[in-house]
Amino acid sequence: MTSPPQLPTARVFLIRRLTSPDAANLFSPRDVHFGDYKFVYIVPPKTAAIPISPGFAPRPGNGVSTVTGEIRLAVTLGHDIYTNR
């Protein structure tokens, strides 16, 4: 069994930094309080150019800041979710 291709660490970090703030800013603080959650799943459209599902787990203070708390543990679901069963 072969393992899926891995994105370079810098690219994974860039994807997380770009995607998480965009997704987080879609929600009103009245609707979602990110500080209440330990883990966030980001589900982009199937047409998004994310081949594998990169994870994001920075140290405290290095996550994605939102008005309702820091996002530290997250994954953006990539095209691999449609083929890995």
Protein Blocks (a to p, Z undefined) as FASTA:
>chain_A
ZZdddddfklmmmmmmmmmmmmmmmpcfklpcfklpcbdcddddfkbccfbacdddddeh
iaccdfkbccfbdcdddfklmmmZZ
